[in-house]
Amino acid sequence: MADSNGLATAVARRRAPEAEVPLHIIRDDDLTPDAVADVFDLAARVKAHPRRYAHALEGRYLAVIFEKRSLRTRFTFELGMKTLGGESVFMDTGQQRIPDREPICDVARNLARWVDAIALRTFSHSTVEEFARHSRVPVINGLSELFHPCQSLTDFFTLQEIAGDLRAAKLAFVGDGNNVCHSLMLMGALTGAHVTVATPQAYPPKPELVARARELAAATGAVIETGHDPQRAVEDAHAVYTDVWASMGFEAEADERARVFVPYRVTPELFGRARPDAVFMHCLPAHRGEEVCEEVIESPRSAVFDQAENRLHIAKAILMMLLAK
């Protein structure tokens, strides 16, 4: 069993003296490379010995508030909190966005009086940012239209398990320059990995986030490449990653995107241009037959359910890191 002192020791064990744990995780670069290493270390520990941490967050409470539907994010945060000895309270806003009922500043300040942390899944990234401005307890971005840091932490933790040293690993993302793409670039930069991105010309990642990823990469030795050729992007990759072509909130563009994104479908032929031992990755849910062929996602080299499993361990590590301060 890990008591509060033991947990704090585990959190601090790998952290450089100057590293700081952020109050909130709103975007990937709220974390430093040392903090990312801490999350991975904690996730590996809790994955290997879950019972040791069964009381780590006893007496702590998490609010889980979602504007968007969810399977993995909701289950992993709620189960993560419960299996660490804490409790969670779920609020589904349904078709009503959080600020439609009450000012975000008021919601955040109410919740901060009742719970120890807040996990949000929102349409607008500004909602998460405003929550963080007014909350004195940690706010975790479970997904917004700009970033998905819990997913990218999971993805690079999973890739580290598979490929070893991330500084020698290459991840190729093909598809939409969306929130997952942004987070993969930033997290790849933080971990020293090589990330290549190939998108249609009309759907690139945001230039300012490409620039930010390259700024981080200059300090870690990572390589961040963007372009439009999926064939070139996947060459020599240890992992080939894709996401749905029309994320939640972009359904009106689905028909046009389905036409434009066809060359970015991960087929056996495209996947075959990566390393012979490369794995296929996807944040799920997947639209089989659209962004990925059935043969690829169901192949022995598909890591999608390893990623899904690791969402739980990463959620637990995030919660422990933020609440053990």
C-alpha positions as CSV (number, residue, x, y, z in Angstrom):
1,M,0.0,0.0,0.0
2,A,1.3,3.5,-0.8
3,D,0.5,6.1,1.8
4,S,0.6,9.8,1.1
5,N,4.2,10.1,2.0
6,G,5.1,7.1,-0.1
7,L,3.2,8.4,-3.0
8,A,4.9,11.8,-2.8
9,T,8.3,10.0,-2.8
10,A,7.3,8.0,-5.9
11,V,6.3,11.1,-7.7
12,A,9.5,12.9,-6.8
13,R,11.8,10.1,-7.4
14,R,12.6,10.8,-11.0
15,R,12.0,14.5,-11.1
16,A,14.9,16.9,-11.5
17,P,15.2,19.4,-8.7
18,E,14.1,22.3,-10.8
19,A,11.1,20.6,-12.3
20,E,7.7,21.6,-11.3
21,V,4.3,19.9,-11.4
22,P,1.8,22.2,-13.1
23,L,-1.4,23.1,-11.3
24,H,-3.4,22.2,-14.5
25,I,-2.9,20.1,-17.6
26,I,-4.7,22.1,-20.3
27,R,-2.3,21.5,-23.1
28,D,0.6,19.1,-23.6
29,D,3.3,21.8,-23.0
30,D,2.0,22.5,-19.6
31,L,4.3,19.6,-18.8
32,T,8.0,19.7,-18.9
33,P,10.1,16.7,-20.3
34,D,10.8,15.8,-16.7
35,A,7.2,15.9,-15.7
36,V,6.3,13.6,-18.7
37,A,9.0,11.2,-17.5
38,D,7.3,11.3,-14.1
39,V,3.9,10.5,-15.6
40,F,5.4,7.5,-17.5
41,D,7.2,6.2,-14.4
42,L,4.1,6.4,-12.3
43,A,2.0,4.8,-15.0
44,A,4.4,1.9,-15.3
45,R,4.4,1.5,-11.5
46,V,0.7,1.5,-11.1
47,K,0.3,-0.8,-14.1
48,A,2.7,-3.3,-12.7
49,H,1.4,-3.1,-9.1
50,P,-2.1,-1.7,-9.0
51,R,-2.9,-2.9,-5.5
52,R,0.0,-1.0,-4.0
53,Y,-1.8,2.2,-5.0
54,A,-5.4,1.1,-4.0
55,H,-5.5,3.8,-1.3
56,A,-3.3,6.4,-2.8
57,L,-6.1,9.0,-3.3
58,E,-8.4,7.9,-0.5
59,G,-10.6,10.8,0.5
60,R,-10.1,12.7,-2.7
61,Y,-12.9,13.6,-5.2
62,L,-12.9,14.2,-8.9
63,A,-15.5,16.0,-10.9
64,V,-15.9,14.7,-14.5
65,I,-17.8,17.1,-16.7
66,F,-18.4,16.3,-20.4
67,E,-20.0,18.2,-23.2
68,K,-19.0,15.4,-25.7
69,R,-19.8,11.7,-25.6
70,S,-17.0,9.5,-24.3
71,L,-16.1,5.9,-23.7
72,R,-12.3,5.8,-22.9
73,T,-12.0,9.2,-21.2
74,R,-14.9,8.8,-18.9
75,F,-14.3,5.2,-17.9
76,T,-10.5,5.7,-17.4
77,F,-10.9,8.8,-15.2
78,E,-13.8,7.4,-13.2
79,L,-12.3,4.0,-12.8
80,G,-8.8,5.5,-12.2
81,M,-10.1,7.6,-9.4
82,K,-12.0,4.8,-7.8
83,T,-9.2,2.2,-8.1
84,L,-6.9,4.7,-6.3
85,G,-9.3,4.9,-3.4
86,G,-11.0,8.1,-4.4
87,E,-14.4,8.9,-5.8
88,S,-15.7,10.7,-8.9
89,V,-18.9,12.6,-9.7
90,F,-20.0,12.6,-13.4
91,M,-22.0,15.4,-15.0
92,D,-23.1,15.1,-18.6
93,T,-24.2,18.4,-20.0
94,G,-26.0,16.7,-22.9
95,Q,-26.8,19.0,-25.7
96,Q,-26.2,22.1,-23.5
97,R,-22.6,23.4,-23.3
98,I,-21.3,24.4,-19.9
99,P,-21.5,28.2,-20.2
100,D,-25.1,28.0,-21.6
101,R,-26.5,27.5,-18.1
102,E,-24.2,29.4,-15.8
103,P,-21.0,31.4,-16.2
104,I,-17.9,29.2,-16.3
105,C,-16.2,31.3,-13.6
106,D,-19.1,30.5,-11.2
107,V,-19.1,26.8,-12.1
108,A,-15.3,26.5,-11.6
109,R,-15.4,28.3,-8.2
110,N,-18.3,26.2,-7.0
111,L,-16.6,22.9,-7.9
112,A,-13.3,24.0,-6.4
113,R,-15.1,24.2,-3.0
114,W,-16.3,20.6,-3.3
115,V,-13.8,18.5,-5.2
116,D,-10.0,18.0,-5.4
117,A,-9.7,18.0,-9.2
118,I,-11.8,18.6,-12.4
119,A,-11.7,16.7,-15.7
120,L,-13.3,18.4,-18.6
121,R,-14.2,17.2,-22.1
122,T,-15.4,20.2,-24.1
123,F,-16.1,21.5,-27.6
124,S,-14.2,24.8,-27.1
125,H,-10.7,25.0,-25.7
126,S,-11.5,28.4,-24.2
127,T,-13.9,26.6,-21.8
128,V,-11.0,24.6,-20.4
129,E,-8.8,27.7,-20.2
130,E,-11.5,29.7,-18.4
131,F,-12.1,26.9,-15.9
132,A,-8.4,26.8,-15.1
133,R,-8.3,30.6,-14.6
134,H,-11.0,30.4,-12.0
135,S,-10.2,27.1,-10.3
136,R,-7.9,26.6,-7.3
137,V,-7.9,22.9,-7.9
138,P,-6.3,21.0,-10.8
139,V,-8.2,21.1,-14.1
140,I,-7.4,18.3,-16.6
141,N,-8.2,18.7,-20.3
142,G,-9.9,15.4,-21.3
143,L,-10.3,16.7,-24.8
144,S,-10.9,20.0,-26.5
145,E,-10.9,21.0,-30.2
146,L,-7.2,22.0,-29.9
147,F,-5.6,19.5,-27.7
148,H,-5.9,15.9,-26.3
149,P,-3.0,15.7,-23.8
150,C,-4.2,12.6,-21.9
151,Q,-4.3,10.7,-25.2
152,S,-0.8,11.8,-26.4
153,L,0.7,10.9,-23.0
154,T,-0.9,7.5,-23.5
155,D,0.3,7.2,-27.0
156,F,4.0,7.9,-26.3
157,F,3.9,5.8,-23.1
158,T,2.6,2.9,-25.3
159,L,5.2,3.5,-27.9
160,Q,7.9,3.5,-25.3
161,E,6.7,0.1,-24.1
162,I,6.9,-1.2,-27.7
163,A,9.9,0.6,-29.1
164,G,12.0,1.5,-26.1
165,D,13.9,4.7,-26.2
166,L,11.6,7.4,-27.6
167,R,14.5,9.4,-28.8
168,A,15.2,6.7,-31.4
169,A,11.5,6.2,-32.3
170,K,9.6,7.7,-35.2
171,L,5.8,8.2,-35.2
172,A,4.0,9.1,-38.4
173,F,0.6,10.7,-38.2
174,V,-1.5,10.7,-41.4
175,G,-4.9,12.4,-41.7
176,D,-6.5,15.6,-40.2
177,G,-4.4,18.3,-38.6
178,N,-6.7,18.1,-35.6
179,N,-6.4,18.1,-31.8
180,V,-4.8,14.7,-31.7
181,C,-2.3,15.8,-34.3
182,H,-1.4,18.9,-32.3
183,S,-0.9,16.9,-29.1
184,L,1.2,14.3,-30.8
185,M,3.5,16.9,-32.2
186,L,3.9,18.6,-28.8
187,M,4.3,15.4,-26.8
188,G,6.7,14.0,-29.4
189,A,8.8,17.2,-29.0
190,L,8.7,16.8,-25.2
191,T,9.9,13.2,-25.3
192,G,12.6,13.7,-27.9
193,A,10.9,11.6,-30.6
194,H,10.7,12.0,-34.3
195,V,7.2,12.9,-35.5
196,T,6.1,13.2,-39.1
197,V,2.7,14.6,-40.1
198,A,1.0,14.3,-43.4
199,T,-2.3,16.0,-44.0
200,P,-4.3,17.3,-47.0
201,Q,-3.3,20.8,-47.9
202,A,-6.6,22.2,-46.7
203,Y,-6.4,20.5,-43.3
204,P,-3.0,21.2,-41.8
205,P,-2.1,21.5,-38.1
206,K,-2.2,25.1,-36.8
207,P,1.1,26.8,-37.8
208,E,1.6,28.3,-34.3
209,L,1.4,24.8,-32.8
210,V,3.9,23.4,-35.3
211,A,6.2,26.3,-34.4
212,R,5.7,25.6,-30.7
213,A,6.5,21.9,-31.2
214,R,9.7,22.8,-33.1
215,E,10.7,25.2,-30.3
216,L,10.4,22.4,-27.8
217,A,12.2,20.0,-30.1
218,A,15.2,22.3,-30.3
219,A,15.8,21.7,-26.6
220,T,15.1,17.9,-26.5
221,G,16.6,16.8,-29.9
222,A,13.2,15.8,-31.3
223,V,12.3,16.1,-35.0
224,I,9.0,17.6,-36.1
225,E,8.2,17.4,-39.8
226,T,5.0,18.3,-41.6
227,G,3.9,17.9,-45.1
228,H,1.2,16.4,-47.4
229,D,2.7,13.1,-48.7
230,P,1.5,10.1,-46.6
231,Q,3.8,7.7,-48.4
232,R,6.9,9.7,-47.5
233,A,5.7,10.3,-43.9
234,V,5.4,6.7,-43.0
235,E,8.8,5.5,-44.3
236,D,10.9,4.0,-41.6
237,A,8.2,4.7,-39.0
238,H,8.0,2.7,-35.8
239,A,4.3,3.6,-35.5
240,V,1.7,4.7,-38.1
241,Y,-1.1,6.7,-36.5
242,T,-4.4,8.1,-37.8
243,D,-7.7,9.5,-36.5
244,V,-11.2,9.9,-37.8
245,W,-11.5,12.3,-40.7
246,A,-14.3,14.4,-39.1
247,S,-14.1,14.8,-35.4
248,M,-17.1,15.6,-33.2
249,G,-18.2,19.1,-34.0
250,F,-17.2,18.7,-37.7
251,E,-19.9,16.3,-38.8
252,A,-21.2,18.8,-41.4
253,E,-17.9,18.5,-43.3
254,A,-18.0,14.7,-43.3
255,D,-18.9,14.3,-47.0
256,E,-16.3,16.7,-48.3
257,R,-13.6,15.3,-45.9
258,A,-14.4,11.7,-47.1
259,R,-13.5,12.8,-50.6
260,V,-10.4,14.7,-49.8
261,F,-8.9,12.2,-47.3
262,V,-9.0,9.0,-49.3
263,P,-5.2,9.1,-50.1
264,Y,-4.6,9.3,-46.4
265,R,-6.4,6.0,-45.5
266,V,-4.1,3.6,-43.8
267,T,-4.2,0.6,-46.1
268,P,-2.0,-2.5,-45.9
269,E,0.0,-0.9,-48.8
270,L,0.6,2.4,-46.9
271,F,1.3,0.6,-43.6
272,G,3.7,-1.7,-45.5
273,R,6.0,1.3,-46.2
274,A,6.7,1.6,-42.5
275,R,9.2,-0.6,-40.7
276,P,8.5,-4.3,-40.8
277,D,7.9,-4.2,-37.0
278,A,5.9,-1.0,-37.0
279,V,2.6,-0.8,-35.1
280,F,-0.7,0.8,-36.1
281,M,-2.1,3.3,-33.6
282,H,-5.4,5.1,-33.3
283,C,-7.0,7.0,-30.5
284,L,-10.5,5.4,-31.2
285,P,-13.3,5.3,-32.0
286,A,-12.3,4.2,-35.5
287,H,-14.4,4.3,-38.6
288,R,-13.2,1.1,-40.2
289,G,-13.1,1.3,-44.0
290,E,-12.6,5.1,-43.9
291,E,-9.4,6.3,-42.2
292,V,-8.1,2.7,-41.7
293,C,-8.8,-0.6,-43.4
294,E,-10.1,-3.5,-41.4
295,E,-7.0,-5.6,-42.2
296,V,-4.7,-3.0,-40.6
297,I,-6.7,-2.3,-37.4
298,E,-7.3,-6.0,-36.8
299,S,-3.7,-7.1,-37.7
300,P,-1.4,-8.5,-35.0
301,R,0.6,-5.3,-35.3
302,S,-2.3,-3.1,-34.2
303,A,-1.7,-1.5,-30.8
304,V,-5.0,0.3,-30.5
305,F,-6.2,-1.8,-27.6
306,D,-2.9,-1.5,-25.8
307,Q,-3.4,2.3,-26.1
308,A,-6.9,2.0,-24.8
309,E,-5.7,-0.1,-21.8
310,N,-3.0,2.4,-21.1
311,R,-5.5,5.3,-21.0
312,L,-6.4,3.9,-17.5
313,H,-2.8,3.8,-16.3
314,I,-2.0,7.3,-17.6
315,A,-5.2,8.7,-16.0
316,K,-4.2,7.2,-12.7
317,A,-0.7,8.6,-13.0
318,I,-2.0,12.1,-13.9
319,L,-4.3,12.1,-10.9
320,M,-1.5,10.9,-8.6
321,M,0.9,13.5,-9.9
322,L,-1.5,16.4,-9.6
323,L,-3.1,15.4,-6.2
324,A,0.1,14.2,-4.4
325,K,1.6,17.7,-4.2
